[in-house]
Amino acid sequence: MKRHALLALSLAGLWALGHAATAQVSLPPEAPPALRQFDTDYTKHRIDLATLRSGGPPKDGIPSIDDPTFVSVAAASDWVGPKEPVIAVQHGGVARAYPLQLLTYHEIVNDRIAGTPVAVTFCPLCYSALVFERTLDGEPVEFGVSGLLRNSDLVMYDRKTETLWQQFTGRAIVGDRTGQALRRLSSQIVSFRQFGEAHPDGAVLSRDTGHDRPYGRNPYAGYDDIDKTPFAVRGPVDGRLPPMAKVVAVSVGGAHKAYPHSTTAQERVIHDTMGDRPLVVFHAPGAVSALDAAEISESKEVGSTGVFDRRVEGRILQFSYVGAGRFRDEETESTWTVTGKALSGPLEGTQLHRIQSGDSFAFAWFAFRPQTALYETDAGS
């Protein structure tokens, strides 16, 4: 009996040693030790694990908001400045705003909009705001902040399989779900005032997050500076623009194009075509950066952008900027906002169809979409 017990213990010990050895060889020495925090299959990955880098905080060191509560636009105006940026999401007839003064401290909000489980995400280091459906294999899954970065971008993890996901692409990059992709929903960074004008009955994520943070203060003061160097970026960067220049990046049918903020802010309206889709890029004043001054409400003006299909009722509209954050189409002389909604004129109440787009620092967009075309004023395309 003792012999059998000793044999069992010996076999168990050998298995444990073999398992430990396997776990050790599954990670290259240059991979961040923080990767070991995740109970997932490291042998499944679509990236070089050495490109992952610890951002400082450990897993969930930046806490996601998992039980969000909301207040009215009027109530939120007591603590959100009119020019402060928010992530605006409209889905299933419901409009919600997620102030960046909260997202800079939490990066992920696990929410439900009109019954759809969603993850509202913001990576401050890339200035990228992306919203995804968080249903996997038919079940809602929560996402957390891994504490890891890749090309300076937030790496998320799902709390069911602990697979790592790239925020910028919405794809699983390490672990059991490697290769899967999240479905992206339309969103837009606009000012709180612009959101309220478009959705006076909308809801705003409240400060009742369950965490004590100095909301309204910028933990990345001075980061939004075109002369700065991106944090945690290794290797060469695309030389077509300064790395910290902002772009409006547009995706249509697998093709990508970046419109520099330096151009869109000056032109206010850009007409273009991608594939067979005529589009318009709006850039309206009225919003500040979330990553400039120590107090977000005191940050520099950067404006808000929106990208839309300019086909309405069988016509292709031509737009111009008429001041005060408003745009007008030549065909009907209707007046439009940066959110793509007609406020007055024959098309009053019409909503332009949003085209998948978003703002970010140039280095981040080009790192993940290196084949992106760059809009150039001289070429007009």
N, C-alpha and C positions, 0 to 999 in steps of 0.2 A: 504494500500500500504506500509506504513511504517512497519506494522507488518510483512508482507512478506519479506521485505528487511532485517529486524532485524533477522528473522528466517534464511534467506539465509546466512547472515553473521555469525550467531551462528553455523550453520552446517559447514560452511567453516572453522571456527575456530576449531571446534571439529575434522574435517578431518585432518587439519594441525597438530594438537596436536597428533592425532593418528598416522599419517604418521611419525612424528618426533620420537615418542616412538618406532614405528616399526624399524626405521633406527637405533636407539640406541641399541635395543636388538639384532639386526642382527650382531653386532660386540661384541665379548667377551671383557671384560675389559682389558685383557692382549694383545689384538691385537693392533698393532701400530696405533695411531691416523691418521697417514699419509694415511691409507687405505681409509679414507673418501674423499680423493682427486679424487677418481675414480667413475664415474657415471655408475655403473654396478650393477648387482644383487648379493649381498654378500651371499645370502642364497644358492647360487650354488657354491660349492667348493669341491675339492677333497683332501684338506689338512686341518690340524689343523691351523686355522688362527693365533694362538699364535706363530706358528713357523716363521711367517713373522717378519722381523725386519727392522727398518729404517737404511739405510746406511749413512744418513747425508743429502745429497742433496735432494731437493723435486722433485716431478714429473717434468721431463724434465730439472732438474737442471744440468744434464749431457746431453747436446744436441746431438741428433742423427744427422747424415748427411743425408739429404733428397734429395739433388740435387747434387750428386757427379759428379766431373769432373775428367778427367784422362789425364795423360801425357805418353810419351814414356819411355821406360827403360833408354834410353840415357839421357833424360831430368831429370828424377828422380835421376840419379846418382849424380847430383849436391848437393843433400841434404839427400839422403838415403845412409848410409854406406854400404859397400859390405857385411858385416856380420850381419847387422841388420835384425831382423825377420820380415817376412811378411806373411799374410794369402794368400796362392796361391789357386785360384779357376779356374778350367777349365770346361766349360760347353758350349755345342752347338758349339764347335769349337772356342770359345773365351776364352782367358786366361787373368786373371786379378790378380794383387797383391794389397793387402791392408796393408800398413805398420803399424806395431803395434805402432809406434811413434804417429800415428793419432788415432788409435782405443783405446789407453789408455785414451784418452780425450773424446771420443765420444761413444764407446762401440757398437753402431749399425750404419750400413750404409744401407739405403734403396736404392736398386739399381735395375737395369735390366741387365741381361746378356743374350745375344742372344734372346732377347724378353721375357725372363722369369723374373717375379718380384722376387727378392731375398732379404733376410735380412742377411747381413754379420755381425756376432756378436762376441764380445770378452769380457769375464769377467776377468779383471786383477786379482781379488782376488782368482780366481780358475785356472787361466791361461788356460781357455777353449775357443777355437775358433770353432764356429759352424756356418754353413751356411744353411739357410732354404728357401724353396719357400714360398713366402708371399701371396699366393692366398687362400682366404677363401670364400667358397660358390660361387666360380666362379669369384670373384672380387679381384683385388689387394688391399692389406691393408698395411698401414704404421705401423711401430712399433716404440715405444719410450722407453726411460729408465724411469722406474717407481720411482726409488729412494729407492725401497724396496729390501731386500735381503732374501734369504732362504738358509740355510746351506752355507752362504757367497756367494751364487751364484746370479748373475744378474737376477732380475725379470723384464721382459719386459711387455709392455701393447700394445694392438692394438688400434689404434686411431679411430676405427669405433664403437666398443662396449665397449671399455675401460676394456676389460677382461685382467686379469693378466696371463702371460705365464712364465714358468720356462725355462730359457735359456738352462740349462744342458740337459733337456729332450725334449724340444720343445713342451711341453704339456700345455694346458690351465688349470690353477689351481684354479682361483677364477673368477666368473662372468658369463656372459651370454653364453660364448662359452666353459664353463668347460667341460673337457673330450675330446675335439678335440685335434688333434695333427698336427704339421707342418711336411711336408716332408723334410727330410734332404738331402742336396747335399754334395758330397765329397769335402773336402778341406784339406790343409796341411800347417803347419807352417814350412817354410824353410827360408834360408837367401835370401836377395835381390839378391846376386850374383847367387845363385842356381836357383832362379826364372828366372833371365835373361838368364842364360845358356840354360835352358829348353825352354824358350819362348822369344827369342830375339825380336819378334814383339808384345809381350804382352803389356798390358796397366797397368799403376800404378796410384792408387788413388792419386790425387794431394793435395797439401796443401791449395788450394783455396776452403776452406770449408765454408766460410761465418762467421767464428769465429776466434777470436784472442787468440791463445794458444801458449805456448812455445814448439812447436813440436820439438821432438828430446830429450827433457829432460824427465826424468822419474818421474812422480808424486808419485810413490810408491817406492822410492829409498830404497834398502836394504830388500825389502819384499821377494824376491826369495832367501830364506835362509832356509836350511833344519832344522835349530835349532829354527826357529821362530814358533810362535803360530798363527794359522789361525785367521783372523779377523771375528768377528760376528758369531762364531760357538758355539752353545749350546749343552750340553749333551756329551755323550761319543763318542770317535772316534775309528775307526777300528785300532787295535793294531798291525796289520801285518807289517805295514811300518810307518816310521815317517810321521806325517800328511802333512808336506810340502815337502816330497819326490815327485819327478815327476814320472809319469808313462805314458806309451803308452797303452791306453785302446782300446781293439778290441772287436767288436760285430759281431757275426755271428749267424744267425738263432735264435735269442733270448738268446743266451749264451754270456757271457762276460768274458774276461780275461785281466788282467793287467800285463804289463811287466815293471819292475822297470827300470828307466833310469840308475841307477847304474850298472845294468846288461847289458842293451842294448849298453850303451856307451863303455863298456869294450869288449863285444863280437863283436860288429859292425854288425853281421849277426846272426839271430836266425831263424832256421827252425822249424815249428810247424804245427800242424793240429788241426782245430776246426771243429767239426762235420765231414763232409767228404771233407772239403776244406783244401788243403795244402797251407800254407801261409809262407811268409818270412817277417821278421821285419828288416829293414835297420836302422842304426843309423850312420850318417856321421858327421864329424866335419865341422866347417865352419860357425856356427851361434851363436850369443850371446843371452843372456836373455834380455827381455824387461823390467824386474823388478829388476835389480841388481844395477848398478851404477847410479849416478845422470844423467849422459849422457849415453843414451842407447848404443851408438856406442862404449863406453868404458867398457861395461859390461862383465861379465865372459862368457867364452865359454860354451855352453850347447849342441850344435849340433842340427841336424835336424833328424826327424824320418819319416819313411814311411812304410806302411804295404800293401802287395800285394799278390794276388793269384799267385802262382809260376807255374801254368800250362800254357804252351805256345805250340800251334800247336800239342797238344796231348802228350807232354812230361812234366814231372815234373822236373823243374830245381833245381839244387843245386848251391848256391852262396857262394862266399868268398869275403872278403874285400881286395882290392889290393892297398890301399893308395890313397891319394889326393882326398878323397871323392868319389871314384869309386868302383864298385863291378863287379865281373865277374862270369858268369855261367860256370860250368864245362862241360856241354854238347856241347856248341857251341863256348865257349870262347869269347862271346860277352861281351862288357863293358857297364855297366849300371850306372845311377845316382840315387840319393836318391829319385828323383821324379818318379822312375820306368820306365825310358825311356832308350832304348838301343842306345848308341852313336856310337858304332862301332861294327864290326863283322858281321856274317851272319844274325843276328836279328836286325841290325841297323834300327832305326825308329820305332821299336815295342814298344808299351806302355803296361806295365803290368796292369792288372785289379786291381783297388784300392779296398781295403776292408775297410769297415766303421771303422774308428779309429780316435784317436786324443790324444794329449798330455794334461795333466792337473796335478794339485797337487793331491796326493793320497787321502787326506781327502775328497775332493769334489767327486771324482769318487765313493769311497766306500759309501759315504752318500746317493747317489742316486741309486747306484747299489750294495747293500750290499752282494748279492749272487755271486759277481764276484770272479772267480778263480784267484789265484796269480801264475804267472809263477815263478818257482824256478829252479835254475841252477842244483842243485843236482838231482832233480827229472826229469829234462829235459822236463818238461811240466807244 
